[in-house]
Each structure stands twice: as C-alpha cells, then as structure tokens.
Amino acid sequence: MAVPPRLSGRSRAPMTIRQRIIRRVLMVIPMALLAFVVARMGWLDQAADRLTFSKVSWFDNTALVEHFRTVVTHNGMTHDRKDCLLFVLNGNDPPDATKLDVMERHSGSCPGDRNTLPRLFTLKVDRLSQSVQTDWQTPGVFHAMPR
C-alpha cells in the first residue's frame, strides 16, 4: 500500500530538542502565571467554598467558620489574611441565634501587638433560615451581611 504524498508537496524537517524545549517553556510560563494570578486573587478559595459549602454545612461549626473566613476576606469586611482571623463561637447558642466573634489574631506571621486580640465585628447566624447579620461598621447594631 502506497503512502499518499503530502498536499503541499513539502516535507517538514523534524523538530530539534531545542525547539521542543522552547515550545514547552512557552506553554508553561503563561500557565504558571495564570495559576499564580488565580491563587493570588482568591478565586480558588471562592471556588472551593462554593463546591464544599452546602445546606448541611450550616450545622457544622468547622465548615461554617471556614465559609465565613473566605467570605469576610473576599467581600471587603477585613483586609487581614484568612489565617490572621480568629472566630470565637459559643457552641451552646441556639441554632437560630448563633454568634461568631471575629477577632484579629497577632501571633505567628500575623502582624500587630502580640498582647492584644481586638474584636473586629460579630456575626449573628441563623442556621435554620441560613441567614447572617453583622455589626460590621455599626458596633452593636446588626444588619444584613454584605455579599
């Protein structure tokens, strides 16, 4: 069986090792930059939160804290890093009036006076209706949490 001739009539020279390396580097560098930008912007955290946080998670304290850790850092309620926030939860609160105090942590790699633990704001969570109120920017007066 005969091999059909190329339509253009020209044959391509085989790629050298150098050409293969340059091609791969030209693909890897933009992909690495894209991954860095996506991670830096917090889009990975938000996507993971959307995938893992469900209706059942409202009754799991760990999942609830991780959800709000992502939410308050991405909606502008605080400029602190996620790992520099401390959530204080009273486990004996009723499901329709759970309160989370959001504190600013000053230990490890978190900047600030290590002898202080300032309270930033409080979140009032109604687990049954899946609603959240906060006293952010208005201490003591609760309003709907910004999205």
C-alpha positions in Angstrom: 0.0 0.0 0.0 1.4 3.3 -1.0 1.6 6.3 1.3 -0.2 9.3 -0.2 2.0 12.3 -0.9 1.6 15.5 1.1 -0.8 18.0 -0.3 1.7 20.9 -0.1 4.5 18.8 -1.6 6.9 19.9 1.1 8.1 17.7 4.0 8.7 19.3 7.4 12.1 18.9 9.0 12.0 17.1 12.3 11.9 19.3 15.4 15.1 19.6 17.3 15.4 19.2 21.1 15.9 22.9 21.4 12.7 23.6 19.6 10.8 21.2 21.8 12.1 22.8 24.9 11.3 26.3 23.7 7.7 25.2 22.9 7.2 23.7 26.3 8.7 26.7 28.1 6.4 29.0 26.1 3.4 26.9 27.3 4.5 26.5 30.9 5.3 30.2 31.7 1.9 31.6 30.8 0.1 28.7 32.6 2.2 29.3 35.7 1.5 33.0 35.7 -2.2 32.3 35.3 -2.2 29.9 38.2 -0.3 32.5 40.3 -2.9 35.2 39.5 -5.8 32.9 40.1 -4.4 31.9 43.5 -3.5 35.5 44.5 -6.9 36.9 43.6 -8.6 34.3 45.8 -10.6 32.7 43.1 -9.5 29.2 44.1 -10.7 29.8 47.7 -14.1 31.1 46.5 -14.5 28.2 44.0 -13.6 25.6 46.7 -16.0 27.3 49.1 -18.8 27.1 46.6 -18.2 23.5 45.9 -17.9 22.3 49.5 -20.3 24.5 51.4 -23.8 23.1 51.3 -27.1 23.4 53.3 -25.9 20.8 55.7 -22.7 22.8 56.4 -24.7 25.4 58.2 -24.9 23.0 61.2 -21.2 22.1 61.1 -19.2 24.6 63.1 -15.9 23.9 61.3 -17.4 24.3 57.8 -19.3 27.4 58.9 -16.1 29.1 60.2 -14.2 28.2 57.1 -17.0 29.5 54.9 -17.1 32.9 56.8 -13.3 33.1 56.8 -13.5 33.1 53.0 -16.5 35.4 52.8 -15.3 38.1 55.1 -11.8 38.3 53.5 -13.2 38.5 49.9 -16.1 40.9 50.4 -14.0 43.6 51.9 -15.1 43.3 55.6 -11.4 43.0 56.6 -8.1 43.4 55.0 -6.4 40.7 57.2 -5.3 37.4 55.7 -7.6 34.4 56.3 -5.1 32.8 58.7 -4.9 36.0 60.8 -8.6 35.8 61.7 -9.9 34.0 64.8 -13.5 33.1 65.1 -14.9 32.6 68.6 -18.0 30.5 68.7 -20.2 29.7 71.7 -21.3 26.1 71.0 -24.2 26.4 73.4 -26.1 29.1 71.4 -29.4 28.1 70.0 -29.5 27.3 66.2 -31.4 30.5 65.4 -29.1 32.8 67.3 -25.5 31.6 67.0 -22.9 34.3 67.4 -19.4 34.3 66.0 -17.0 37.0 67.2 -14.4 37.7 64.5 -11.1 38.6 66.2 -7.8 39.8 64.7 -5.0 37.4 65.6 -1.5 38.8 66.3 0.7 35.7 66.5 3.0 33.7 64.2 3.2 35.5 60.9 0.3 37.9 61.6 1.5 41.5 62.3 0.5 43.5 65.3 0.9 43.7 69.0 1.1 40.1 70.3 -0.5 41.1 73.6 -3.8 42.2 72.0 -6.7 40.3 70.4 -9.0 43.0 69.0 -12.6 42.2 68.1 -13.4 43.3 64.5 -17.1 42.5 64.4 -19.7 39.9 65.3 -21.7 37.6 63.0 -25.2 36.6 64.1 -26.0 33.3 62.3 -29.5 31.8 62.0 -28.7 28.3 60.9 -32.3 27.4 60.4 -33.1 30.1 57.9 -29.5 30.2 56.6 -29.2 34.0 57.1 -26.4 36.1 58.6 -26.3 39.5 60.2 -23.3 41.5 61.3 -22.4 44.6 63.3 -19.5 45.4 60.9 -19.1 49.2 60.8 -22.0 49.7 63.3 -21.0 48.1 66.6 -24.0 46.7 68.5 -26.4 47.3 65.6 -26.9 44.3 63.4 -27.7 44.4 59.7 -27.6 42.0 56.7 -24.1 40.9 55.8 -22.8 42.4 52.6 -22.3 39.9 49.7 
